[in-house]
Amino acid sequence: MFIVNAIRVLVKGEFNRNVLTLMTGTGLAQLIPLGVTPILSRLYNPEQFGVFALFTATVSSLAAVVTGRYELAIMLPRKNADAINVAALSIAICFITSTILLIAAWTLNDRISTALGNSAICTWLYFVPLAVLLNGIYSNLNYWSNRNKLYRIMAHRRVLQSGGTSAVQIALGFLRTDAGGLVIGSIFGQALASAMMANIIFRHNRNIWRVIDKRKTLVLAKRYISCVKFLVPAHVLSALAVQLPAVFVTANFGLSAAGYYLFAERLVGMPVSLVSASIGDVFRQKMAESYTAGNHCRKNFVSTLWKLVAISTPPFSLCLFFSPLVFAHLFGERWRVAGEYAQLMCPMFYFRFISNPLSLVAIIAQKNRFEFLWQAGLLMCLLLVTAIHYFVDLDAKDFILGFVAVSAIFDLINLAASYMFACAGDLRLQKPQSS
């Protein structure tokens, strides 16, 4: 219902076609691992999946900060030559930090594996720097493709990465008896997708690297230094805010409540991320273009806002009223509680679906300090909800409701601020400019 409703809205106009292209690629990319899960579950045991989950969590945490978040600035310069220099800066930082991680993996392997609480991860810590490096390179290629509206390449990359990862994981599952197949498959998929994107980009821009200039790169590093100062710590705070509810539910209400919570979050959150992220990628490019030109920022913001509202309101209304019944009918009566959790989380996902793509305006407008303060405020309020539990003795549903209320309020704040940034983008170039 959610996807069908989205497709009905996203069928006309360049913006909508680009969203549909990305949504299709992302959807297929998510279906592949779901399809091979029954096979992988017979080739690997839960402990091996646990090692892989720890490896993935480590890589994800590091990959988002090792570039200094400069890849987010690739969309911002007026000239492609400047954007290439920003990408070169980001990749250079990624190489340096990945080298430092490699040294740390070799010299502190035992200590790191002990700190992570899993000795089986020690062998695969040596692969973390490579995975982080590939992730950083891919991220830069992805933003470059986004800047230049190469949405078919982005969609094909996602399917290729997912397919390559799954194929290698299955093949190595027959040859190995450890988590290596899962780890190596993941790295192979990332490398394959990055190589495909790089090949296509360089084939159509053979002289792309000739415009890289060391002095220009340093100038751009200074211009976009707020990415390092504010977006890196903002990402760390965001990661903590995302993990906090699940960790708290597990610690205070048991594994059963945590299982219901994660099941509901995954089932409702997956289609939300699929459509919202696709709209966000296309909106980012269009808004960056408008902001640079100094016009149509508010128009694009409001137009995208109404699309998001039109797509999301019907399915989330159904989710709000019928989640317990649907969960019990589809997954069995024992999952009714997960449906009740989904019902409680529905407002949060609704506002998140709308605000996430539109909040990209803050980065485009270089309001990175606001992004950091917003993430810090969100985390502090979530911690306040957890602290209240120890005085009032909340049950699981009360805690989830408090968490949802805080998240929804902060999403509305983010939405309002993003609207103001978009309006300011239209006024920006109407002021007298000095040459």
Stockholm file with secondary structure:
# STOCKHOLM 1.0

chainA/1-435         MFIVNAIRVLVKGEFNRNVLTLMTGTGLAQLIPLGVTPILSRLYNPEQFGVFALFTATVSSLAAVVTGRYELAIMLPRKNADAINVAALSIAICFITSTILLIAAWTLNDRISTALGNSAICTWLYFVPLAVLLNGIYSNLNYWSNRNKLYRIMAHRRVLQSGGTSAVQIALGFLRTDAGGLVIGSIFGQALASAMMANIIFRHNRNIWRVIDKRKTLVLAKRYISCVKFLVPAHVLSALAVQLPAVFVTANFGLSAAGYYLFAERLVGMPVSLVSASIGDVFRQKMAESYTAGNHCRKNFVSTLWKLVAISTPPFSLCLFFSPLVFAHLFGERWRVAGEYAQLMCPMFYFRFISNPLSLVAIIAQKNRFEFLWQAGLLMCLLLVTAIHYFVDLDAKDFILGFVAVSAIFDLINLAASYMFACAGDLRLQKPQSS
#=GR chainA/1-435 SS CHHHHHHHHTTSSHHHHHHHHHHHHHHHHHHHHHHHHHHHHHHSCHHHHHHHHHHHHHHHHHHTTTTTTGGGGTTSCSSHHHHHHHHHHHHHHHHHHHHHHHHHHHHSHHHHHHHHTCGGGGGGGGGHHHHHHHHHHHHHHHHHHHHTTCHHHHHHHHHHHHHHHHHHHHHHHHHCSSTHHHHHHHHHHHHHHHHHHHHHHHHHCTTGGGGCCHHHHHHHHHHTTHIIIIIHHHHHHHHHHHHHHHHHHHHHHHHHHHHHHHHHHHHHHHHHHHHHHHHHHHHHHHHHHHHHHTSSHHHHHHHHHHHHHHHHHHHHHHHHHHHHHHHHHHHCGGGHHHHHHHHHHHHHHHHHHHHHHHTHHHHHTTCHHHHHHHHHHHHHHHHHHHHHHHHHCCCHHHHHHHHHHHHHHHHHHHHHHHHHHHHHHHHHTTSCCCC
#=GC SS_cons         CHHHHHHHHTTSSHHHHHHHHHHHHHHHHHHHHHHHHHHHHHHSCHHHHHHHHHHHHHHHHHHTTTTTTGGGGTTSCSSHHHHHHHHHHHHHHHHHHHHHHHHHHHHSHHHHHHHHTCGGGGGGGGGHHHHHHHHHHHHHHHHHHHHTTCHHHHHHHHHHHHHHHHHHHHHHHHHCSSTHHHHHHHHHHHHHHHHHHHHHHHHHCTTGGGGCCHHHHHHHHHHTTHIIIIIHHHHHHHHHHHHHHHHHHHHHHHHHHHHHHHHHHHHHHHHHHHHHHHHHHHHHHHHHHHHHHTSSHHHHHHHHHHHHHHHHHHHHHHHHHHHHHHHHHHHCGGGHHHHHHHHHHHHHHHHHHHHHHHTHHHHHTTCHHHHHHHHHHHHHHHHHHHHHHHHHCCCHHHHHHHHHHHHHHHHHHHHHHHHHHHHHHHHHTTSCCCC
//
